[in-house]
Amino acid sequence: MNKNSVKIVEVNAENWYECCLLEISKEQRNYIEPNAISIVQAKFEPTLKPYVIYFEENVVGFLMFNSVKEELDGYWIYRIMIDKHFQGKGIGKAATKLMISKIAKLPNAQKVIVGYHPENKGAHNLYSSLGFKDYGDRFGKEMAVIKYLYE
């Protein structure tokens, strides 16, 4: 896969509906909200930044992060999903790197944090491959892992 084939674009009038039609596997449904819920959430929480993931001009995924610091004094990734037909191709990793680059430009960005259910092996593999580490932080049923931007 050519990394340049992956891009992220803010959710807009041209891409939101197609993004809402994307699907994850049955096994993943317990771990992530539908994209439509996330897009509505961003409407009412304006610090959340929703993006559509494109691969070769096709809408294949969704991601969202908060543009203000939260718990653990970091910027949080709220969502990342890749449609079940496009998983396992490195698209999620490439898109997450693009998102981290955007977060790194935010004020006083020193770390990026993401929470996920410990049984979500796909999320675990993705985030550990990008250098996120588990320092023992837990929020309800989720573990929070941290990537320091300048180590």
C-alpha positions as CSV (number, residue, x, y, z in Angstrom):
1,M,0.0,0.0,0.0
2,N,1.3,3.4,-0.9
3,K,1.0,5.7,2.2
4,N,0.4,8.6,-0.1
5,S,-2.9,6.9,-1.0
6,V,-4.3,7.7,2.5
7,K,-5.5,11.1,3.4
8,I,-7.8,12.6,6.1
9,V,-10.3,15.3,5.3
10,E,-12.6,17.0,7.8
11,V,-16.2,15.8,7.8
12,N,-18.1,18.0,5.4
13,A,-21.3,18.1,3.4
14,E,-19.8,15.9,0.6
15,N,-18.5,13.1,2.7
16,W,-20.5,12.7,6.0
17,Y,-23.2,10.4,4.6
18,E,-20.9,8.0,3.0
19,C,-18.9,7.9,6.2
20,C,-22.0,7.0,8.1
21,L,-22.5,4.0,5.8
22,L,-19.1,2.4,6.7
23,E,-19.2,-0.8,8.7
24,I,-17.0,-2.6,11.1
25,S,-16.9,-6.3,11.8
26,K,-19.4,-7.9,14.2
27,E,-16.6,-8.5,16.7
28,Q,-15.7,-4.8,16.8
29,R,-19.2,-3.5,17.4
30,N,-18.8,-3.6,21.2
31,Y,-15.8,-1.3,21.1
32,I,-16.8,1.7,19.1
33,E,-19.7,4.0,18.5
34,P,-21.3,4.3,15.0
35,N,-19.8,7.1,12.9
36,A,-23.1,8.9,12.8
37,I,-23.1,9.2,16.6
38,S,-19.5,10.5,16.6
39,I,-20.4,13.1,13.9
40,V,-23.4,14.3,16.0
41,Q,-21.2,14.4,19.1
42,A,-18.7,16.6,17.3
43,K,-21.6,19.0,16.4
44,F,-22.4,19.5,20.1
45,E,-18.8,19.4,21.4
46,P,-17.0,21.8,19.0
47,T,-13.5,20.9,20.3
48,L,-13.9,17.5,18.8
49,K,-12.4,17.3,15.3
50,P,-14.0,14.6,13.0
51,Y,-12.3,13.4,9.9
52,V,-13.1,11.0,7.1
53,I,-10.3,8.7,6.0
54,Y,-9.8,8.3,2.2
55,F,-7.9,5.6,0.5
56,E,-7.3,6.1,-3.3
57,E,-10.2,8.6,-3.3
58,N,-12.6,6.2,-1.6
59,V,-14.2,6.9,1.8
60,V,-12.9,4.0,4.0
61,G,-12.8,5.2,7.6
62,F,-13.4,7.8,10.3
63,L,-11.3,9.3,13.1
64,M,-11.9,12.0,15.6
65,F,-9.7,13.7,18.2
66,N,-10.1,16.5,20.8
67,S,-8.4,19.8,20.1
68,V,-8.1,20.7,23.8
69,K,-6.2,18.8,26.5
70,E,-8.1,16.6,28.8
71,E,-7.3,14.0,31.4
72,L,-3.6,13.1,31.9
73,D,-2.8,16.5,30.4
74,G,-2.9,15.3,26.8
75,Y,-4.8,15.4,23.6
76,W,-7.2,12.4,23.2
77,I,-8.0,10.4,20.2
78,Y,-11.7,9.6,20.4
79,R,-12.3,7.4,17.4
80,I,-10.6,5.6,14.7
81,M,-12.3,3.0,12.5
82,I,-11.7,1.4,9.1
83,D,-14.5,-0.2,7.1
84,K,-14.4,-4.0,7.4
85,H,-13.6,-4.3,3.7
86,F,-10.4,-2.2,4.0
87,Q,-8.9,-3.5,7.3
88,G,-5.5,-5.1,7.5
89,K,-4.0,-3.0,4.7
90,G,-2.2,-0.4,6.8
91,I,-4.7,2.3,6.2
92,G,-5.5,2.8,9.9
93,K,-1.9,3.1,10.8
94,A,-1.2,5.7,8.0
95,A,-4.3,7.7,9.0
96,T,-3.4,7.6,12.7
97,K,0.0,9.0,11.8
98,L,-1.6,11.8,9.9
99,M,-3.9,12.5,12.9
100,I,-0.9,12.6,15.3
101,S,0.8,15.1,13.0
102,K,-2.3,17.4,13.3
103,I,-2.4,16.9,17.1
104,A,1.3,17.7,17.3
105,K,0.6,21.2,16.0
106,L,-1.9,22.0,18.8
107,P,-0.8,24.3,21.6
108,N,1.7,22.7,24.1
109,A,1.2,19.3,22.5
110,Q,3.4,16.8,24.4
111,K,1.4,13.7,24.4
112,V,-1.4,11.9,22.6
113,I,-3.7,9.6,24.6
114,V,-6.2,7.0,23.5
115,G,-8.5,4.7,25.5
116,Y,-9.7,1.4,24.4
117,H,-11.1,-1.9,25.7
118,P,-8.2,-4.3,26.7
119,E,-9.9,-7.1,24.7
120,N,-9.8,-5.0,21.5
121,K,-6.7,-6.7,19.9
122,G,-6.9,-4.6,16.7
123,A,-6.6,-1.3,18.7
124,H,-3.9,-2.7,20.9
125,N,-1.8,-3.8,17.9
126,L,-2.3,-0.5,16.1
127,Y,-1.4,1.7,19.0
128,S,1.5,-0.3,20.2
129,S,3.0,-0.3,16.7
130,L,2.9,3.5,16.8
131,G,4.7,3.8,20.1
132,F,1.8,4.2,22.5
133,K,2.7,2.7,25.9
134,D,0.5,1.5,28.8
135,Y,1.4,3.3,32.0
136,G,-1.4,1.8,34.0
137,D,-4.1,4.5,33.5
138,R,-7.6,3.2,33.5
139,F,-11.0,4.9,32.8
140,G,-13.9,2.6,33.6
141,K,-13.5,-0.5,31.3
142,E,-10.9,1.2,29.1
143,M,-7.2,1.4,29.4
144,A,-5.5,4.6,28.3
145,V,-2.2,4.4,26.4
146,I,0.1,7.4,25.8
147,K,2.4,8.4,23.1
148,Y,4.9,11.1,24.0
149,L,5.5,13.3,20.9
150,Y,9.0,14.4,21.9
151,E,11.0,11.6,23.5
